[in-house]
Amino acid sequence: MNANSGKSLAGTAGTTVAIDGPTNILLVEGLTMAKVTDRYLADIAAAAPDGSEINVVGSLKDAAAHAADVEVILGILNRRLLADAPKLRWVHATASGVDMFMFDEFIDSEVVLTGEKGLVGGHLADTGMGLLLALTRQIHTAVKLGPEAWAHRVEMRSKEIELEGLTMGIVGFGGTGRAMARRAVAFGMETIAVDEFPAPAASLPPECGVSEVWPIDRFDDLLAQSDVVAVCCPLTDSTDKLFDTETFAKMRSGSYIVNVTRGEIIDDEPLVAALESGHLAGAALDVVPGEPLPADHRLFSLDNVAMTPHTAGASQLRAPKNVARFVRNLGLATRGEPLEGVVDKQLGY
């Protein structure tokens, strides 16, 4: 999980974007901002300099017509739009995982990237804990069996475990990791964490239960001490297939893994092997590599897997929070002050 090196630092913390006059702003609707409401438009127009042009499109394909003049984008971006947008200076992403933006042309550009960094987490953690409970309390088995579940009642009871007193190890202690920790504590669990940026106890919210955030070189210690490992880190070059055969072998026998961030962080074939052997007691997954999986993938047939189809990112609170941040950032940009939610394009988060 090492940082990349040798690339532009555009977009690092403290970055400003100078907006001192009418600006061409493009709003691109998508999965996490399905509709630009009249309220969003009014708030953005009020924060933008007088005379700014604001356009709304329903897709990246529709954005092409505005590429030549656009200076600021709220939404998403691809190579083609970047290449056709010579005036573009700032993108505010409507995606919490920004790996889709991490192509060389964008990383090496001077275009600043901001987004939901630090805002998301609660809804992802809700799904993560829900899937974990579906496994540990045999809820997923009962749902699958329907009325036949009564015939398996004794067997199901023999497999149920309680979360109280277990240890959750959290890989990546940003917004999602902290939200998972708070929920784990509420269920009586102990919590430990590793992150690229270790932190002492004094800087940590007490409700997360983590005494300190370990540096990433203690990743193996976390695996050895955790009954549940929660994957809460972004997808980068160093986290791609972070969980492979070797990693699973270092996890406690009978432990669980939860992943609600990016599927590619877990290599699926070693995961299946660890689940089939019984080394892992279960996997709670909202994301998987190569999604959607083919219908005959072995993960669908395993009783110790609870999956949802990459739906954890949905929340009635998500788009309003992010648009509000974009509006605040417009105000900060007009004053030449550092923006919120800046993404370090070199690190990828």
N, C-alpha and C positions, 0 to 999 in steps of 0.2 A: 504494500500500500504506500509506495513512495511517490512523491510528487514528480511530475514531468519537469523537464528542464529545457532551457534553450529557446523558449518561445516568448512572444510578446507578453508583457505584463498589463496590457490594457484591460481594464475591468477589475483591478485589485481594489481592496478596501480603501476608502478615502477618495475615490475617483469622483470627479465632477464632470458635468456636461454643461457647457455654457449656452444657455438659451436666452438671448437678449432682444428678441424680436419675433415677429410672426413666424410660426413654425408649421411645417407640413407633417401631420400626424396621421398614421394609418392604424386602424384597429382591425385585427384579424380574428374573426370568430373561430372557435374550435371546440374540442372536447371539454375543456375546463372553463371556457367562457363561451357557452353555446349561443348566447344572445347579448348583444350590446344594448342595454335598456336605455330608455329615455333619461333615467336618472344618472346612469353612467355617463352618457353624453353630456348632460348638463354640468356634472361635476368636473369632467375633463375640460370642457370649454371654459368654465370659470377659472380653472387653474392655469390654462394656457395663455400665452401673451395675446393681447388684442390683435385681431386680424389673422390668427392662425387658421389653417385649413385642416379640418378633421374629416376623414373618410372612413367608412365601415365596409368591410368585405367579408364574404362568408367562407373564403378558402384562400389558400396560397395561390391557386390558379387565378383567382379573381384579383389578387394583389398585384399581379404583373402589370396591370394597366396603370398603376400608381407608382411603380418602382422608380421611374426617372426622377421624381421630385421628392420622394419621401425622405424625411430626416429622422423621424422617431416612429418606432413600431411598438404597439402593445399587442402581443400575440406570439406567433411563431415565425420561423425563418428557415429557408433552405438555401442551398448553394446558388440556385438560379436567381432567387430574389436578391440575394446579396450581390451577385455579379451585375444585376441590372439596376442597382440602387447606389449610384456614385455619391449621393449626398447623405446617405445614412450615417448617423452618428451614435444612435442609442437604440437598443432593443430592450423592452421590458417583457420578460417571458411569462406566458401563462401556463408554464409547465414546471413542476417542482424539480423533476429530474432533467437536467440540462444537457445530458449526453447527446441529444439530438442536434445541439448547436455546436458540438465539439469537432467540427471539420476544420482542416488546416487553414483554409481561406479566411474563416471567421476568427479563429484563434489568433492568426497573425495580423488581423486588421486592427485598426484603431477604434472600431465600434465597441462601445461599452455595453455590457450585458448586466441587467439587474433582473430581479424576479421575486419569487415567493420564499426565498431563503429565510428560514426561521419562522415563517407564518404557518406552514403546513406541519402536520404531525398528529394532531388529535384524531382526525378521521382515519388515518393510516393505522394508528395504534388501536383504535376501536376494532377495526377489522382483524388486526393481528391477534388481539386478545380473544376476540370472538372465535377465530379459527382454532386457537390454542385450546380454548374451553371446549370447543366441539370435539376435539380429540381426547382431552383428559377426562371429560365427563361423558364420553361416548354419545354425544348428541348427534354427531354426523351419522353414526351407525343406526341410531333410532330413526332418523329422518329417511335414510336409504331404505330401511326395512319396512317402514310404515306399520301396518297392523301386525306384520310378522315379528315385530320387535319383541312382543310379549313372549314369544317362544324362545327368545335369546336373552331374556332378562337376567338370569343368573350369570351367564357368561359375560354380559356387559358389565354387571356390577363388579365382577372379579377383575376387570381391567381398569376401572375408574380410579383416578388418583386425585389428590387435593393439592392445590398450588401452595398452600400455606407452608412456609418453611423451606421451599425450594429456592434455588438461586437462578436468577435470570442474568445471563451475560449479554451485554448489549454492544454490538459492533457498530460504532459510529454514534457519537453522542450529540448530534444536532437536534433539530426540532422534533424529528420522529423518535430518535433515541430517548430523549427526555420524556416525551409523552408515553412511550412504552414503559419507562421506568416508573412514572407516577402511577400508572395502572397496575403494574406488578406489585408495587408497595401496597396499594389498596387491597390486593389479594393476599397480603401477608408474606410476600416473597422478599428475599434478599436480592440486592442488585449490585452488579459490578459492570464496568464499562472500559472499552479501549477506544482511542480516537487518534487521528493524526496530530491533534493538538491536545496534549494532556493538560489536566487542570487540577489544582489543589482543592481541598474541601471548602475552603473559604469562599471560593468563587462559584460553588454549585448550589442550586436550589435544594433546600433540605428535604422537600417533599419527594425528591427523586431517589432518596435513600442511598446514593452513591457517595462513599467517603472520599474518593478521588477518581479522576479519569486517568487510567493507565496509558502510557505511551504504547504505540502499536507493536513495539518489540515484546510486549507482554501478551500478545494475542494467544500464544499457546497456553499461558497460565489461565486466561479466561476460559478457553475451551475445556481445560482439565477440571475447572471448578464449577462449571455451569450445568444445571439440569435442563435449562432451556437457553438456547442461543438465539437471540433476535438480531436479524440482519437489518440494520437501519442506516447503512452507509450509501453514498452515491455510487453509480457505476463509473469507474475510471479505468485507465490502463492497468493500474495496480490492483483493482478489485475485481476485474474480469476473471471469472472462474476461481475466485479466492477460495471457495469451498470445493475442494476436489478430494480425491481418494485419500491423500495424505492428511488433509484437514479433518475429514470425517473420522479417521482412525484416532485422532487426538481428542475427539469429543468423548464425553462420558458414555459408557454403555447404558442404554436405556434413556438417553436424553432426547430432547425435541429440538427441532429447528423451525424458526418462524421467519418468513421473508415477505415484506410488503413494499419493498423499494424497487429493485430491478432484478429480473429473473436471471440475467447473465452472470450475476455474482455467484450463483450456484451452478456447478456442472451437473447436468441432470443424470447422466449415466452413473457416476459414482454415488449420487444421492439415491437412485433406485437400488443400487447394490447394498448400500448401508441400511436402507429400509427393509429390503427383502431378507437380509441376514439377521435382522433384529437388533443390530448394533444401535440403530436409532429407533426410538419408540414411535416416533411420528414426525410428520412434516406438515406445517400449517403455511400454505402458500397462496398468496394473491397474484404472484408473478412467477413466470417460468421462462427459461430461455427458448427462443423460437416460437413464442406464442402467436396464434393459438396452436396448441399441440394437436397432432393428429388423433383421431378418435380411438385408435388402437394403442396409444402410448401407455406404457405400463403404469405410469403414475395414476391413471384413471382406475386401474383395477386393484390398487392396493388399499386394504382396509385402514391402514395407518396413515393415510393422507387425507387432509381436508383442504379443498381448493375453491377459490372463487376466481372468476375470469377477469382479473385486473380491474376490479371495481372499487378498491379501497380508496382511490383518489377522489371519490365523489363526496361532496358535502354542500349543503345549502349555504354554508358560510364562506366557502373557498373563493369564489369569484368576487364577491363584495369586498373581502379583505384585501385581495390582490389589486383590484381596481383602486381602492382607497390608498394603497401604497403608491401606485402609479401617480395618482393625483398629488399626493404629498411630494413625490419625487419631481413632478413638474414644478411645483413651487420651489423646491430646493434648487433645481436647475436654473430657474430664473434669477435666483439670488447667488448663484455660483457656489453653493454649499454641497458637501459630500452627499451622495445619494444613499438611500436605504437598500438593503438586499443586493449589494454588489456581488457579482460572481467573479471569482478569479479564474479567468479563462485558461491560465496555465495549469492550475490544479484541476479544473473541471468541476468546481463547486464553489 
